[in-house]
Amino acid sequence: MTPPTVLLRAARALLLLALGACGPAATGEPGPGVLVIAIDGLRADHLGAYGYARETTPALDALAAEGLLFEEVFASSPLTLPAHVALLTGAEPGAARRFLVSEYEGLTERRWRVPERGPHLAQEFLAQGYATAAFLDDAQLSDVHGFEPGFQRFEVVSDDAAEAWEGEPSARVVRRFLDWLGGLEPGRPWFAYVHLRELERFWSDREERAEGYFPPRPELDVVPPVGNTDSVFFAIPRSRWRGGPRTLGGYEALYDDELRLVDQELERLFARLRRSGRDESTTIHVLGSHGVQFGEAGLFLSSGRYSRADLHVPWIVRPAAEFAGPRGLRLAGIASTLDLAPTLLAQQGLTVPEGMHGIAQLAGLAGRAPHAAARDFVFSSCGLQEGLAVIGVQHALEYVLPLGTADAQLRRSWSGTWAALGLQPRLVFHDRLAEPFPPLEAEGNRGPAEDFARYRAAALERVRDVNDLRLHLQAPPGRSPLDAAALQRLRDHGLIGSGG
């Protein structure tokens, strides 16, 4: 006999597909579109619109001039897979961290799965008659990890050398999105998620196709060491070493060269939208899923810590023409990538489901406020050192768990020993505006004691809440291991809905 839960899931999937097929009747006018472009390794401070001196992103700068940008957006995780959990669910990425026996903890492909009982952004759009599609540039973001529900078309573009004749994977992602969009009925509303990983991939590509457009900055004339493995602090991961004694300025110039090529690919996408007549009916959101370090906080050419280089990402919004409002706005205040999902739904007039933990940024998008929605903190978690970061308007607290650093090679590069690093969490509280990159070995309170106590309390509360949320969402329906008081606390903190 088929298990009841399987039947329920099948019925739900059929219902969503039926609803998706019953969208508004096709007309000659293009239907409203929502396009999200999520780019791995995209730092806000390397875009012209965010004040960068080099002309790396003319297309994105022009897009910001037509719409608006959030000045202080922080990724919900500095690592790729949990970062996209946050973007595609609007929920704390730690909730997707599975409970595994110790021998499986180091295996990324087993560690993460989006809980079925949590929110799924694509399902919300599909249920309202939108055509939905995702075009992904990394096999990590596969249906194995629970990203597929709600997407009528879900395609992970292969990085196989056999398809290299079709161009870079990022170019293939863009082309397949445009082909899908061209096949839609003209009046059908649609939502698409386009993921680009070229800024992360090209380090391991030995072809020097982009080098030379930007010169290295002389103040970065230092040759960083190269690690023997990819799990390493204070050195370049072995697979990302481009050969020879290249300076840090040379690596930064390579990144800027590649960013310029990604921007050119986006300009081709935007041009196709204009030629197809869909540009004015499409709301475009471009944002970084996480950043990348050039040695600022102990990592080179990679991310995984809770520093500004890892977490400060751009979020640029170009609303469709129907959303009248001022253009060229810069919204101050702190925001989170968790805010994307509820903002997309609310902007389209759709209900934001309970269980999304971000804030819908409607006032800023409509030009009614010059800043992001007010909040005390944003959080980032699921980094290489476990724990989390609590980020406020001026201060930040990093709460890391040495024993939770499961990778022995990484622990050794951090501490110089193979031994476990102890049970005690390490905390560093600092003025993030005056000291954006505290050293890796920093520990303790480096700010006002009263503020330190408040941030520490927020960190401990968040750790407890997320652990309970994991237990609740990953349990079978109706069999939560939490007692009534714990469930009510999660409701009070907005982490589950009234019926959760």
C-alpha distance (Angstrom), angle and dihedral (degrees) to the residues before:
residue distance angle dihedral
M1 . . .
T2 3.78 . .
P3 3.82 110.5 .
P4 3.83 112.8 -108.3
T5 3.81 92.6 -123.6
V6 3.81 90.5 57.2
L7 3.81 90.6 50.7
L8 3.78 90.7 49.4
R9 3.79 92.2 50.8
A10 3.81 91.7 47.9
A11 3.81 91.3 49.5
R12 3.79 91.6 49.0
A13 3.80 91.7 49.6
L14 3.83 91.7 50.0
L15 3.80 90.8 48.5
L16 3.79 92.5 51.3
L17 3.79 91.8 48.0
A18 3.81 90.6 48.6
L19 3.78 91.4 49.9
G20 3.79 89.7 46.9
A21 3.80 90.1 54.1
C22 3.81 91.3 52.3
G23 3.77 98.4 63.8
P24 3.79 124.1 139.7
A25 3.78 115.1 -53.6
A26 3.77 114.1 -88.2
T27 3.78 115.4 -100.7
G28 3.76 134.6 179.1
E29 3.79 90.6 -101.2
P30 3.80 119.6 82.8
G31 3.78 112.7 -101.9
P32 3.80 120.9 -123.0
G33 3.78 113.3 -79.3
V34 3.80 133.0 -160.7
L35 3.79 114.8 -160.4
V36 3.81 122.2 -174.7
I37 3.80 117.6 -170.2
A38 3.82 110.2 -169.2
I39 3.82 116.2 -171.5
D40 3.79 123.0 -166.7
G41 3.79 117.6 -137.4
L42 3.81 94.1 16.7
R43 3.81 112.1 148.9
A44 3.79 118.0 -160.7
D45 3.80 93.0 -141.3
H46 3.82 92.4 62.3
L47 3.82 94.4 61.7
G48 3.78 121.8 91.5
A49 3.80 90.7 -135.6
Y50 3.81 87.6 61.3
G51 3.79 94.0 50.4
Y52 3.81 103.5 -87.6
A53 3.80 112.6 154.5
R54 3.81 95.9 -143.0
E55 3.80 119.9 79.8
T56 3.78 94.8 -121.6
T57 3.82 100.2 137.6
P58 3.82 114.9 29.7
A59 3.82 92.1 152.4
L60 3.80 93.9 51.4
D61 3.80 91.0 43.0
A62 3.81 89.2 54.4
L63 3.80 90.2 47.9
A64 3.82 90.0 53.4
A65 3.82 90.1 50.2
E66 3.81 88.8 55.3
G67 3.80 92.2 48.5
L68 3.78 133.1 1.0
L69 3.76 144.3 -81.0
F70 3.78 136.9 -142.3
E71 3.80 109.8 -126.1
E72 3.82 100.3 -156.5
V73 3.81 111.6 36.2
F74 3.80 119.7 154.3
A75 3.79 126.3 -161.0
S76 3.79 115.8 -119.1
S77 3.80 89.0 -133.9
P78 3.81 134.0 13.8
L79 3.83 91.7 -140.7
T80 3.79 125.9 79.2
L81 3.78 105.4 -121.5
P82 3.82 99.9 45.6
A83 3.82 89.6 39.8
H84 3.81 89.4 62.1
V85 3.80 91.4 44.2
A86 3.81 86.3 63.4
L87 3.80 94.0 46.4
L88 3.81 95.8 48.2
T89 3.80 97.7 41.8
G90 3.79 106.9 26.9
A91 3.81 84.8 -134.8
E92 3.79 134.1 116.7
P93 3.83 105.7 -80.1
G94 3.80 92.4 -140.4
A95 3.80 87.8 71.9
A96 3.82 87.9 71.2
R97 3.82 93.0 55.4
R98 3.79 104.8 109.4
F99 3.78 124.4 -139.4
L100 3.81 104.6 -113.9
V101 3.77 136.3 171.3
S102 3.80 111.9 -101.0
E103 3.82 97.2 -101.1
Y104 3.80 90.6 61.2
E105 3.81 97.6 43.4
G106 3.79 94.4 93.6
L107 3.82 94.3 53.0
T108 3.79 108.4 96.1
E109 3.80 93.3 -166.3
R110 3.81 90.5 61.4
R111 3.80 99.2 35.5
W112 3.81 100.5 70.0
R113 3.78 134.6 55.2
V114 3.79 127.7 149.7
P115 3.83 106.6 -120.5
E116 3.79 112.5 -112.3
R117 3.80 90.2 -140.4
G118 3.79 93.0 56.5
P119 3.81 126.1 83.1
H120 3.81 121.3 -75.8
L121 3.79 116.4 -162.2
A122 3.81 95.4 -151.4
Q123 3.80 92.2 52.7
E124 3.79 90.5 57.3
F125 3.80 91.7 53.8
L126 3.80 93.7 43.0
A127 3.79 92.2 51.5
Q128 3.82 89.1 57.1
G129 3.80 94.5 53.7
Y130 3.79 100.1 -94.1
A131 3.78 120.2 142.3
T132 3.81 106.4 -123.5
A133 3.80 133.3 -157.8
A134 3.80 140.0 162.4
F135 3.80 125.7 -159.3
L136 3.77 110.9 -169.6
D137 3.78 131.6 -167.4
D138 3.81 98.4 -158.2
A139 3.79 133.4 57.0
Q140 3.83 88.7 -140.7
L141 3.79 88.0 75.8
S142 3.79 94.6 61.2
D143 3.77 132.0 134.7
V144 3.83 87.3 -99.4
H145 3.80 86.9 77.8
G146 3.79 95.0 48.2
F147 3.82 100.0 -103.6
E148 3.81 96.5 125.1
P149 3.86 105.5 73.2
G150 3.79 111.2 112.6
F151 3.80 96.6 18.0
Q152 3.78 114.0 112.4
R153 3.77 88.5 -165.1
F154 3.79 118.2 30.7
E155 3.79 115.8 174.8
V156 3.78 130.2 173.7
V157 3.79 107.4 -162.5
S158 3.77 111.1 -133.8
D159 3.79 121.8 -120.8
D160 3.79 88.6 -154.1
A161 3.79 114.4 142.4
A162 3.81 88.3 -132.7
E163 3.81 88.4 71.4
A164 3.80 95.7 45.8
W165 3.80 90.5 104.8
E166 3.81 87.2 70.0
G167 3.81 90.3 63.5
E168 3.78 133.8 -109.0
P169 3.81 115.1 -19.1
S170 3.81 90.2 -114.6
A171 3.80 90.4 56.0
R172 3.81 90.2 49.2
V173 3.81 89.9 50.9
V174 3.81 90.7 54.1
R175 3.79 93.4 45.3
R176 3.79 94.2 50.3
F177 3.79 91.1 48.7
L178 3.81 90.4 52.0
D179 3.82 91.6 47.5
W180 3.81 90.1 51.7
L181 3.79 92.2 47.8
G182 3.79 91.2 48.9
G183 3.80 90.2 56.2
L184 3.81 95.8 55.1
E185 3.78 123.3 104.1
P186 3.81 105.8 -96.8
G187 3.81 96.9 -117.1
R188 3.80 97.9 41.2
P189 3.82 115.1 115.8
W190 3.78 112.8 -129.9
F191 3.80 145.2 -170.6
A192 3.80 123.3 -158.7
Y193 3.80 133.6 -179.2
V194 3.80 114.0 -155.7
H195 3.80 116.6 -172.0
L196 3.82 124.0 -164.8
R197 3.81 123.2 -170.1
E198 3.80 101.5 171.4
L199 3.82 93.4 114.4
E200 3.81 88.6 59.9
R201 3.80 98.6 37.7
F202 3.78 102.6 48.5
W203 3.82 94.4 70.2
S204 3.79 89.1 73.3
D205 3.81 93.2 44.0
R206 3.80 107.4 96.8
E207 3.80 93.5 -160.9
E208 3.81 108.3 106.2
R209 3.79 93.5 -148.9
A210 3.81 97.4 142.4
E211 3.78 104.2 30.7
G212 3.78 119.7 121.1
Y213 3.80 104.9 35.6
F214 3.80 93.2 101.3
P215 3.82 121.1 34.1
P216 3.81 120.6 -131.7
R217 3.78 114.9 -96.4
P218 3.81 109.3 -111.5
E219 3.83 93.3 -138.1
L220 3.83 87.6 65.3
D221 3.80 93.2 55.7
V222 3.80 95.7 135.4
V223 3.81 127.8 111.0
P224 3.82 110.6 -132.5
P225 3.81 119.8 -144.0
V226 3.80 121.5 -104.0
G227 3.79 121.3 -128.3
N228 3.78 127.0 -134.4
T229 3.82 90.9 -130.8
D230 3.78 138.3 25.1
S231 3.83 91.9 -111.7
V232 3.77 99.0 79.4
F233 3.78 145.1 124.3
F234 3.82 122.6 -153.6
A235 3.83 93.7 21.7
I236 3.80 141.7 67.0
P237 3.83 112.6 -90.8
R238 3.78 108.4 -108.1
S239 3.80 95.5 -118.7
R240 3.82 91.4 51.8
W241 3.78 96.8 52.8
R242 3.78 108.6 113.0
G243 3.80 94.2 -157.6
G244 3.79 132.4 -100.3
P245 3.81 129.5 39.8
R246 3.80 96.7 -50.1
T247 3.81 116.3 172.7
L248 3.78 124.9 -125.7
G249 3.80 86.9 -112.0
G250 3.79 88.4 55.5
Y251 3.79 91.6 53.5
E252 3.79 91.3 48.0
A253 3.81 89.7 50.5
L254 3.83 89.3 51.5
Y255 3.80 89.5 52.9
D256 3.79 91.5 49.9
D257 3.80 90.4 47.9
E258 3.79 90.6 53.0
L259 3.80 92.5 45.0
R260 3.80 88.4 54.9
L261 3.83 89.4 54.5
V262 3.81 91.8 48.7
D263 3.80 88.8 50.9
Q264 3.81 89.8 52.1
E265 3.81 89.3 52.8
L266 3.80 89.3 52.1
E267 3.80 91.1 50.1
R268 3.82 88.7 55.3
L269 3.80 88.4 51.7
F270 3.81 92.5 49.3
A271 3.82 90.8 47.2
R272 3.81 90.8 53.6
L273 3.80 90.0 51.4
R274 3.80 89.1 52.9
R275 3.81 93.7 48.1
S276 3.81 91.8 47.6
G277 3.80 91.9 53.9
R278 3.81 91.8 -119.9
D279 3.79 98.4 105.4
E280 3.80 98.8 91.6
S281 3.82 92.9 46.2
T282 3.81 93.9 50.1
T283 3.80 126.6 88.2
I284 3.80 109.3 -152.8
H285 3.80 125.5 -157.4
V286 3.82 118.0 -174.9
L287 3.78 119.2 -177.3
G288 3.77 143.4 150.8
S289 3.78 116.7 -108.5
H290 3.83 89.1 -153.0
G291 3.80 138.1 -25.2
V292 3.80 136.0 -116.4
Q293 3.80 134.0 -122.4
F294 3.79 130.7 -128.6
G295 3.78 92.9 -166.5
E296 3.81 97.4 -66.7
A297 3.81 94.7 128.2
G298 3.78 106.9 14.6
L299 3.82 102.8 -67.7
F300 3.79 131.4 93.6
L301 3.83 124.6 -153.3
S302 3.80 91.4 -14.7
S303 3.78 142.0 69.6
G304 3.78 138.4 -134.1
R305 3.80 108.1 118.1
Y306 3.81 128.4 90.7
S307 3.79 97.3 -110.2
R308 3.78 127.0 125.9
A309 3.81 90.3 -105.2
D310 3.82 90.5 57.1
L311 3.80 97.5 42.0
H312 3.82 113.2 26.3
V313 3.80 103.8 95.3
P314 3.80 134.9 165.8
W315 3.78 124.5 -106.7
I316 3.79 114.2 -170.5
V317 3.80 121.8 178.5
R318 3.79 126.6 -166.9
P319 3.82 106.0 -175.6
A320 3.78 122.1 -149.0
A321 3.80 116.3 -98.2
E322 3.82 91.9 -102.2
F323 3.80 90.3 67.5
A324 3.77 99.0 76.4
G325 3.77 114.3 -159.7
P326 3.79 144.5 113.1
R327 3.77 119.6 -55.6
G328 3.78 132.3 -143.3
L329 3.81 94.0 36.7
R330 3.79 123.8 161.1
L331 3.80 111.8 -153.9
A332 3.80 115.0 -151.7
G333 3.79 125.2 -157.3
I334 3.79 131.0 66.8
A335 3.81 122.0 -63.0
S336 3.79 135.4 174.0
T337 3.79 133.8 -137.6
L338 3.82 83.6 -122.4
D339 3.81 84.9 74.0
L340 3.80 93.6 66.9
A341 3.81 98.9 79.7
P342 3.82 98.5 47.8
T343 3.80 90.1 42.1
L344 3.81 92.5 54.3
L345 3.80 92.4 50.5
A346 3.80 96.7 43.7
Q347 3.80 91.9 46.1
Q348 3.82 89.0 57.9
G349 3.80 92.1 47.1
L350 3.81 93.3 -107.9
T351 3.79 126.3 138.2
V352 3.78 116.2 -96.8
P353 3.82 106.6 -134.8
E354 3.76 122.6 -128.3
G355 3.77 111.3 -100.9
M356 3.80 96.6 49.7
H357 3.79 105.7 118.5
G358 3.80 100.8 -163.6
I359 3.80 128.4 88.6
A360 3.81 123.1 -111.4
Q361 3.81 104.7 -121.3
L362 3.80 96.8 -150.2
A363 3.81 101.2 135.7
G364 3.79 92.1 56.3
L365 3.80 93.8 45.0
A366 3.79 91.0 51.0
G367 3.80 92.2 49.0
R368 3.81 92.4 -116.1
A369 3.82 92.2 121.2
P370 3.82 132.3 30.8
H371 3.78 92.6 -141.0
A372 3.77 144.4 45.8
A373 3.80 119.0 -86.3
A374 3.80 110.4 -69.9
R375 3.79 117.2 -101.6
D376 3.80 137.1 153.5
F377 3.79 97.7 -130.1
V378 3.76 147.5 -0.4
F379 3.80 119.8 -148.7
S380 3.78 134.2 -144.1
S381 3.79 123.9 -171.0
C382 3.82 145.8 156.1
G383 3.81 94.4 68.3
L384 3.79 129.6 149.6
Q385 3.80 91.6 -88.8
E386 3.81 94.2 44.8
G387 3.80 115.3 -136.1
L388 3.79 117.5 83.4
A389 3.78 146.3 -105.4
V390 3.79 126.2 -114.4
I391 3.81 110.4 -154.8
G392 3.78 123.9 -168.4
V393 3.78 135.3 174.2
Q394 3.82 93.0 -80.5
H395 3.80 109.7 0.3
A396 3.79 136.7 49.9
L397 3.77 134.5 -164.3
E398 3.80 123.6 -154.7
Y399 3.80 113.1 -158.5
V400 3.80 108.7 -173.6
L401 3.78 131.3 175.8
P402 3.80 113.3 -144.1
L403 3.80 94.1 -168.6
G404 3.79 88.8 53.4
T405 3.81 91.0 62.4
A406 3.79 93.1 102.1
D407 3.81 96.7 -178.2
A408 3.81 107.3 89.9
Q409 3.81 93.2 -161.1
L410 3.78 89.8 54.6
R411 3.80 92.2 48.2
R412 3.78 90.8 51.0
S413 3.80 93.0 51.1
W414 3.81 88.4 50.3
S415 3.80 100.0 45.6
G416 3.81 105.1 17.4
T417 3.80 92.0 -121.3
W418 3.79 137.4 84.9
A419 3.79 89.9 -136.5
A420 3.80 121.7 108.1
L421 3.78 111.1 -91.9
G422 3.79 97.4 -128.1
L423 3.76 136.0 -96.9
Q424 3.78 100.0 -91.4
P425 3.82 117.3 100.8
R426 3.77 116.7 -123.7
L427 3.78 117.8 -132.5
V428 3.77 130.3 -169.8
F429 3.80 119.1 -177.7
H430 3.78 116.0 -171.8
D431 3.77 146.7 155.7
R432 3.78 98.9 -94.8
L433 3.81 93.0 -162.8
A434 3.81 94.6 54.0
E435 3.82 96.2 33.3
P436 3.81 109.5 26.5
F437 3.81 94.1 165.9
P438 3.82 113.5 40.3
P439 3.81 111.0 -173.2
L440 3.78 119.2 -92.3
E441 3.78 92.3 -113.9
A442 3.82 93.4 49.7
E443 3.78 116.0 123.1
G444 3.79 137.7 172.4
N445 3.77 139.1 27.1
R446 3.81 114.8 -30.0
G447 3.82 96.1 168.6
P448 3.82 144.4 43.7
A449 3.81 111.7 -33.4
E450 3.82 94.1 -134.3
D451 3.80 92.0 53.6
F452 3.79 91.2 44.7
A453 3.81 90.4 56.2
R454 3.80 91.6 49.7
Y455 3.82 94.1 49.8
R456 3.79 92.1 44.7
A457 3.80 90.9 52.3
A458 3.82 90.0 49.8
A459 3.81 90.4 50.6
L460 3.79 94.5 50.3
E461 3.80 91.8 45.9
R462 3.81 91.5 50.3
V463 3.81 93.1 48.7
R464 3.82 90.5 52.0
D465 3.81 93.5 44.8
V466 3.79 95.3 48.9
N467 3.79 92.7 47.7
D468 3.81 90.0 51.6
L469 3.81 90.0 45.6
R470 3.81 89.8 54.6
L471 3.79 91.2 50.6
H472 3.79 91.7 48.9
L473 3.81 100.0 44.8
Q474 3.78 95.4 42.3
A475 3.81 94.0 50.9
P476 3.82 120.2 90.2
P477 3.83 113.1 -90.0
G478 3.77 111.7 -81.7
R479 3.81 92.6 14.5
S480 3.78 103.4 86.6
P481 3.82 112.4 159.9
L482 3.82 90.0 -145.4
D483 3.77 122.3 99.8
A484 3.79 123.0 -126.1
A485 3.81 93.6 -95.0
A486 3.81 93.0 53.6
L487 3.81 92.0 47.8
Q488 3.79 90.9 49.8
R489 3.81 90.2 50.3
L490 3.82 90.0 54.2
R491 3.81 89.3 49.9
D492 3.79 91.9 48.3
H493 3.80 89.9 51.5
G494 3.81 92.1 49.2
L495 3.80 95.4 -115.4
I496 3.82 96.6 120.2
G497 3.77 131.8 21.8
S498 3.76 129.0 -109.4
G499 3.79 91.0 -93.2
G500 3.82 94.9 42.3
